[in-house]
Amino acid sequence: MIHQVTSRMAYASTRTFSPNDRNYYGTPRTFVEMARSVMGGIELDPASCAEANTAFVKAKRFYSEEEDGLAQSWESETLFMNPPYSGNGCYSFACKFAEECELGHIKHAIVLVNSATGTRAFRHLFDNCDAMCFVNKRIQFIDPSGERSQTNNCKEQLFFYRGTRPKTGFMRAFSMIGRVVLTGRRK
């Protein structure tokens, strides 16, 4: 059973985990709470599982692997996402995010990904967000047992923000954990 885990579970609800599962990266509660405070709640997590949603995210709706978040509408006022990174997971979810933004389906969102600025996934997220936070230190994710991972995270992370409060909400909250940069999407 999975305890104290959150989004980007590589769709944990249908998998059996080993302690060394490399596709499992639960978001620490602190970051989910920061996102919730900026957006006033979380309506949708399109890449999660029942355990993650119950333990931390507490989104009104979430999509598990069985529901295939990539095949669903993401229409929501507030969205939190930490997509799976294995294979084309991050890129596929970034493309879906861009598509849903263009359709006007997402009003406010916070997305956690590796800060791989040269990737197509980064470009899709950057083009559809108003600010981003480059986290000061690598995030120690939650492992399949529900504990902080004992292995070192070898990548840096960043949070993307889409919404109407990049300075008064996102910057104020997330500048405590890193450098916040406005993207210039809204003129």
C-alpha positions in Angstrom: 0.0 0.0 0.0 1.2 3.5 -0.8 1.2 6.1 2.0 1.8 9.9 1.9 2.2 10.3 -1.8 1.0 12.8 -4.4 0.9 13.6 -8.1 3.2 12.1 -10.7 2.8 8.6 -9.4 3.5 7.1 -12.8 -0.2 6.1 -12.4 0.6 4.3 -9.2 -2.8 2.8 -8.5 -2.4 -0.1 -10.9 1.3 -0.9 -10.3 3.2 -3.0 -7.9 6.2 -1.1 -6.6 9.6 -2.2 -5.6 11.7 0.0 -3.3 13.9 0.9 -6.3 11.2 1.9 -8.7 12.7 4.6 -10.9 9.3 5.8 -12.4 7.8 6.9 -9.0 8.2 10.5 -7.9 5.6 11.6 -5.3 5.4 15.4 -4.7 6.2 16.4 -1.1 3.2 17.8 0.7 4.8 21.2 1.2 4.8 21.9 -2.5 1.2 20.7 -3.0 0.1 23.0 -0.2 1.9 26.0 -1.8 0.1 25.3 -5.1 -3.2 25.0 -3.3 -2.7 28.3 -1.5 -1.8 30.2 -4.7 -4.8 28.8 -6.6 -7.3 28.6 -3.8 -7.6 24.8 -4.2 -7.1 22.1 -6.7 -9.9 21.0 -9.0 -8.0 18.6 -11.3 -4.9 16.5 -11.1 -4.7 14.8 -14.5 -1.8 12.4 -13.7 -2.4 10.9 -10.3 -3.9 8.0 -8.4 -6.4 7.4 -5.6 -3.7 7.1 -2.9 -2.1 10.4 -4.0 -5.3 12.2 -4.1 -6.5 11.0 -0.8 -3.2 11.6 1.0 -2.2 15.1 -0.3 -3.5 16.5 -3.5 -7.2 16.4 -2.5 -8.3 17.5 -6.0 -12.0 17.4 -6.7 -11.2 15.2 -9.7 -8.1 13.2 -10.8 -7.3 10.9 -13.6 -5.5 7.6 -13.0 -3.9 5.4 -15.5 -7.1 3.5 -16.2 -8.9 6.8 -16.9 -6.1 8.0 -19.1 -5.7 11.7 -18.4 -4.4 12.2 -21.9 -7.7 11.1 -23.4 -9.9 13.3 -21.1 -10.9 17.0 -21.0 -8.9 19.0 -18.5 -11.5 21.7 -18.2 -11.0 23.2 -14.8 -10.6 26.4 -12.8 -7.4 25.0 -11.0 -5.1 22.2 -12.1 -2.0 20.7 -10.4 0.2 18.3 -12.3 3.4 16.5 -11.8 3.4 14.3 -14.9 5.2 10.9 -15.3 8.7 11.3 -16.8 9.3 7.9 -18.2 9.2 7.4 -21.9 7.4 10.3 -23.6 5.3 10.9 -20.5 6.3 14.5 -19.7 6.2 15.5 -23.4 2.8 13.9 -23.9 1.4 15.7 -20.8 3.0 19.0 -21.9 1.4 18.7 -25.3 -2.0 18.0 -23.7 -1.5 20.9 -21.4 -0.8 23.2 -24.3 -3.8 21.9 -26.2 -6.1 22.4 -23.2 -4.8 25.9 -22.6 -5.4 26.8 -26.3 -9.0 25.6 -25.9 -9.4 27.8 -22.9 -10.0 24.8 -20.6 -7.4 25.7 -17.9 -7.7 29.0 -16.0 -5.1 28.5 -13.2 -2.4 25.8 -13.1 0.8 24.8 -11.4 3.0 22.1 -13.1 6.1 20.5 -11.6 8.7 19.1 -14.0 12.5 18.7 -14.3 14.1 22.0 -15.5 15.2 20.5 -18.8 15.0 23.9 -20.7 16.1 22.4 -24.0 13.2 20.0 -24.4 10.0 20.3 -26.4 8.1 19.6 -23.2 9.6 22.7 -21.7 8.7 24.8 -24.7 5.0 23.7 -24.6 4.8 24.6 -20.9 6.7 27.8 -21.2 4.6 29.1 -24.1 1.4 28.5 -22.0 2.4 29.8 -18.6 2.8 33.2 -17.0 5.7 32.5 -14.6 8.1 29.8 -13.5 10.1 29.1 -10.4 13.5 27.5 -10.6 13.8 25.6 -7.3 16.9 26.5 -5.3 17.7 22.8 -4.5 16.7 19.5 -5.9 13.4 18.2 -4.6 13.6 15.1 -2.4 10.5 13.2 -3.8 8.4 10.7 -2.0 9.2 7.0 -2.7 6.7 4.1 -3.2 6.8 3.4 0.6 5.5 6.9 1.3 8.8 8.1 2.8 11.2 10.7 1.5 13.4 9.0 -1.1 16.7 7.8 0.2 18.3 8.1 -3.3 19.7 11.4 -4.4 17.7 13.3 -7.0 20.1 14.0 -9.9 17.9 16.6 -11.7 16.8 20.1 -10.9 13.1 21.0 -10.9 10.9 23.9 -11.7 7.3 24.9 -11.3 5.3 26.5 -14.1 2.4 28.8 -13.2 -0.6 29.7 -15.5 -3.1 32.3 -14.1 -3.9 35.8 -13.3 -1.8 36.2 -10.2 1.8 35.6 -11.3 3.2 38.4 -9.0 0.7 38.6 -6.2 0.1 34.9 -5.8 2.7 32.7 -7.4 5.8 34.9 -7.0 4.9 35.7 -3.4 4.6 32.0 -2.4 7.2 30.4 -4.6 10.0 32.9 -4.2 10.7 31.3 -0.8 11.9 28.2 -2.6 13.6 29.6 -5.7 13.9 32.2 -8.4 10.6 33.2 -10.0 10.7 34.5 -13.5 7.7 36.0 -15.4 7.4 34.6 -18.9 5.9 37.6 -20.5 2.9 35.6 -22.0 0.4 38.2 -20.7 1.1 41.7 -22.1 
